Amino acid sequence: MGPIALFDKSFIQSLSVDESVWFDAFFLTNVCPIFYIETLADLRKTGLKGRNAIEEVTIIAGKFPQLSSAPSAHHLDMCLTNLQGFEVVMTGQIPLAQARLVEVGGEVGVISEESPVAVAFSRWQEGKFLELEHGFAKAWRDALSSLNFKGAKSLLGELGINIIGCKTLEDARNLGSNFVMTSLLSDEQLTYMENLIGIPVENHPSILLRYKEAGRPSLRDFAPYAAFVLEIEIFFMASFASGLISTKMPSNRVDSAYLYYLPFCMVFVSSDKFHKRSTPYFLRSNQDFIWGPDLKDALCWLNSHFSNYPEDEKAKGVMTMARSLPNGAPDLLIQLWNKHLPKWRSLHSENRSSKDRSFEDIVDKFKQMERAPTFHSNSQSFRAADIVSATMKRQVSIRKGSWILVPQGKKPE
């Protein structure tokens, strides 16, 4: 497990099954809801290389990360809670979906049930799709094809944003950045902002009241994550209205939604040109955008390297083999580990010199977490830093492609 990586469908689609194994093994992957939605939408799309849509989605599902993936909470839910006054941590951690707080031995932890997304991808690997999923895919494709980008200018006007002089993507980014740093927004502007990012109407009055009581600060101070999502929306609309991004590719609308999840990763990897152009404007200084083909080459090297291991070593499973980067690993991987996991070499040495916890100990700890009572905290003073551990339920295949994932004889929980 390595740096926390956000990824999109274009990258997963570019990998072979064996390459996807090593992406799963060497990165902690943030599975954002947009990946699920975009993959599901392909049920209404003409397949590649003569394959039908079901076959195409089944192939993508077969590359879904299993070992080290974490399902992210939906950005709309996080925007709402943020506007209500609760913290959304934006320093690289993954906000888990389907999670609950528990207390064990006086310590607060979080346990995440197996996500519906992971369950769906397991089913899709077998080519099994629910009827409602087919209907959703059609509705999503129809919505994309009916988008009217000519209205973007008037939408921005409702916020009081003028795109005259917007000549570059940086200009478009600055329009959003300047807006969320503006204080004393009118009631109408705040309401329109809530509509734009999808806040339910029934929540508008309480949010407006809180905004007034806070003295009408800038959105960046009032609700930092909701402000970040709004910046993406303004950037997208200003770019389209100014002709900086092609209006002939409705899929760009989907691609822009991946950017909502940038605060919850160390690296974002994509093979999409829209992402390559736009992502750098929204990264923190301690984040990286990785061009998909470059990481694919590095994963190909890992696959070749581990293929040379003796069969008895391979039989121990990828989880045992891939504890640290091997000697001679590609420069890209070394650079990422050095930047995002600067102590990785010393930690690897410590792990090798110390006795590993037994499989039974790990399972026992997990069962304690599972049985623990839910920790209730409705206080806005509760912070993510108070959480000392995280446990995630998942289903893991015994084999994937050419590789054994879990040690032989070990039954996954």
N, C-alpha and C positions, 0 to 999 in steps of 0.2 A: 504494500500500500504506500502510495506516495503523495504528491501534491493533490489538492482538491481541484478537480477539473470539471468545468461545465462543458458540455458538448452538444452538437446539433445533429440532425438526421443526416445531413450531407456527409459528415465525417464518418459516422457509423456505417453508412451505406458504402463508403469507399473501401472499407476494410474487408479482408478475408476473415473467415470464422476464426482461424488460428491467430491472426493479428489482433482480433477483438479480445481474445483470451488474455493477451499481454497488456492491452490497454486496461482491462478489468483488474489485472493483478498488480500493476504498478501505479495506478492512480485511484484515489478515492473520488468516485464520480457523482456529481450532482445531476440527478435525473429530474429535470424540470418538467412541469405539466405540458409545456409547448411541444416537447419531443413526442409525448404520447399523442397529442392532438394531431401533429403534423404526420406522424406515421399512420394513424388511423385514417386520416383523410386520403391516404393513398389507395384505400379500398375502391375509390371512384376514379382512379387514375390509370391510364394505360401503362401496363408493365413494361419493363425494359427487356431487350433481347428476346422478344417473343413471349415472355412470361405474362400470365394474367395478373390482375391486381392482387388477388389473394396470395398467389405464389410470391409476389414481390414483398408484401408485408410479412409473410412468414419468414422469408430470408432475413429481413431486417430484425425481426423479433429474435431470430436465432443468434444474433450478435449482441443482444441486450446484456449489459453488465449484471453479473450475479454476485460475484465475490465481495466486491467493495463498493457497492452503489448505495446511495441514500436518496429517497424521494423528497424533493423540495415541496414545502408548502406552496399553495397557489398565491401568486402576487396580489390578486384581488383581496384575498383574506388578510394578507399582511398589510395592504394599504389601509383597509378598514380599521384594523386594530391599532395601526400607527396613528391614524387620524383621531382615534378615541383616546390617545395618550399613552399607549403601551410601546415599549421599546422594540424595535426591529434591528438586530445587530447586523451591521453592514461591513464587517471586517474579514470576511472570507469563510465564516462558518456556514454550514448548510442548515437552514431552518427546517426541521423534520416535519413531514406530513404524517398524519395518523399516529401522533405521539401523545404520550401522557407523562406527567411528572409523577415520580414515586419517591418514597423515602425509605432508605435501608440503613440501619445503624446510625441514624442521625444525619445522614448525608442525602442530599437531593440528587436524583438521577432522572434520566429520561429513557423511556422504553418506547420503541416505535414498532407497531404491529406491521406485518407484511402489507405493503401498500397495494391498493387496487390496481395501480399501474403495473407492478411486478406480477401480480396474479394474471392480469390480462395478457402481458407479454408471454408468460409461460403457456397460456392457452393458445396464443397466436402461433407459437412455435410449432404447434401440432395442426395448424391450419383451421382452428376452431374459432368462429366469429359469431357473436350474438347478432340477432336481427337489428336491435337498436343501434349497434355499432355501424352497420351498413347505412342505416338512416342518418346517423350523425355525420358520417363521411360525406353523404350527398349534400346535406345541409351546409356543411363547412365549405365544400367546393363551390356550391351555388353562391354562398355569401362572398367568397373571394372574387368570383367572376363578376359580381354586381357592384363591387366597390367603385365609388365615384370620386376620383382624386381631384376633380375640378372644384369640388366643394371645400377643399382643404383651406384655401385662402379665407373663405367666409368663416370657417370654424375657428381659425386663429383670430379673426376679427372679434369674435365673441369674447375672447380673453383680453382684447385690447392690444394684440400683437400685430405689427405691420411688417410684412416681409420685403418691402422695398429696400434694396441694398443687400439682400441675401444672395451672395454670389458663390459661396463655397459651403462645404459641409461644416466647416468650423463656424461660419456665420450662423448656420442653422442651429448648431449646438449652443452658441452664445445666446440666441434668442430664448431658448429654454432655460439656460442657466441664469440669465438676467431676470426672467420672470419669477422663478422660484426664490430669488433673493430679494424680491420686492415686498415690502411690508405694506400694511394698510390696504389690503385687497377689499373690494366692495363685496357686499353680500352676493350680488349677481355673479361676480367673477369666481367666488368660492364655489357657488352652486354649479356653475358651468364646469369648473375644474372637476368637481365630484362626478358629474355626469360623464365627463370625458374619460376618466379612468375607471368608471364602472361601479361607483359606490351606490348601493341601493338607496332609493329615495327616502325610505323610512328612517334612514340614519342621518339625513341631511340636517334636521333641526338641532340635534344634540351636538353635532360637529360644529355647526355655525355658532352655537352658544359657547362652546369651549373656545373657539377661535376668538370670539369677542372678549371673553373673560381673560384670555391670555394677552389682550392688548393688540390684537391683529398683527402678530409678528410675521416675518417672512415664512413661506412654506418650508424652506430648508430648516429653519429653526423649530417650526411648529410640528412638522411630521416629516423627518428627513427621507424616509423610504418612499412615502407617497410623492414627495417632491421629485425624487429620482425618477420614478415611473412617469410623472408628468413631463419631465425634461425629455425623456425618450419620445413621448407622444408629440411634443412640440417639434422636436428635431425631425421626426418622421414626416409630419405634415408640412413643415416648412421646406424640407428637402424636395418633396413631391411638388408642392405648389410652385417652387422655384425652378423646377426641371432639373434638379441635381441628381435625382434618382429616377430611373425609368418608370413611367406609369404603365408600361406594357407588360410588367411583371408583377401581377397581384400577389405572388408568393412573397414579395418583399415585405408585405404587411405581416405575414407570419414570422418571417426572419427577424423583423424588428422586435418582436415580442420576446425573443431569447435574451435580448439586452436587459430586460427587467431583472434578470437573475444574475447579472454580473457581480453585484455586491457579495454573492454567496459562493465565491470560488477564488482560487489562486491563479488559475489559467483558464482561458476559454479557447477551445479548439474547434475549428470549423473549416470546411472546404468551400465555403460560400463566399463569392466575391463581395456581396453586400456587407457581410460581416467583416471582411478584410478591410474594407474602406471605412466603415462606421465605428467599429468597436473601439479603436484607440482613443476616441474622444471621450469615452466614458469609463476608462479603467483608472484605478488607483495607481499610484507610482510603484506599488509593490505587487502589481499584477502583470500578466503577460497574455497577449494574443498569440496563439500558435496556429500557423497555417497547416491545415489538415494533411496535405501531401508530405510535408516535412516530418510530421509525427508518424505518419504511416511508414515512411522509410525506416525510422528508428524502431518501430514495432516489428517490422520485417526482420531487422537485424537481430532483435531479441529472440524471435521465433527460430531463426537459423542457429543462433548461439545455443539455445536450450535443446534444440534437436540433436545436438552432438553429445548430450549427456548420456551416461549409461542407462540401460533400461531399468535397472533397479532404483536409480535415482528418480527417473520419470514416474515410477510406480508410487513414489511418495506423494505425488500430486503437486500441482502448481502452487497451492497455498504454502507448501513447505519449501519449494525451490525458489520462489520469487520473494524472498525476504529482504533483499537489497539489490541494488544495481550490480550486475556482474562486472568484472574487470574488462576494460576495453569497450564499455558501453558508448554509444554515439554521443558526440559533444552536446547535442541538443538536450539529451536527458541529464547529463552531468550538470549542465548550466541550470536547468530547472531545479534539480535537487539542491544544488549549492545555494540558489537564491531562496527557495521556498522551504527547504528543510536543511538548514545549514549544519545541523548536528547529526546528519544521517549516517556519517561514517562511524562516529563514536557510538551512536546508538546501536548500530549493527554489531560492533565489537562487543558491547555489553550484552547484547542478546545472545551472541555466540558463546560467551564465557559463563553466562548464568544459566541455571536450570530452567527450562521452559515450564510454564504451568501445564499440568496435565489436561487432556481433553475433558476428563471428568470434572476437574476443578472449574473449567470454563462453563460447562453445562450447569454445574451446581450454582455458580454465581448468577447465571442467566435466570434460572428458576426462582432464585430469591427475588430478583428484580420483578419477575412476572407475577409473583404472589404478593408483592408489596402493596400496601394501600396507596391509593392515589393521593398525591400531595396537592392540596388546594391552595392556590395563592391568586387572589384577584387583585392584589395590590400592585399599583403601578410602580412601586419601588423595587419589586422583584426583578432581578437582572439575570441574564443568561450566565454571567460569571459565577452565579451561585450553584450552577449545575456541575457536579464533579464527575459524572460518567454518563455514557449513552450506550444503549443496547438496542440492536435492531434485529427483528425477525426477518428471515429470508429463506427462500427455497433455492438450493444450489444443485445443479445437475452433477452427476458423478463424472461424466465425460462431456467435453465440448470440442468439436473438431477432432484434432489429433491428440488432445491432451486430457489427462486425468486431472480434475480440478481439486478434489479432496482426497486425503490419504486413503489408500485402500484399507478396508476394514473399519473405517470410521463412518458411522451413519450420521448424516447431517440432521440436526434438530429441526 
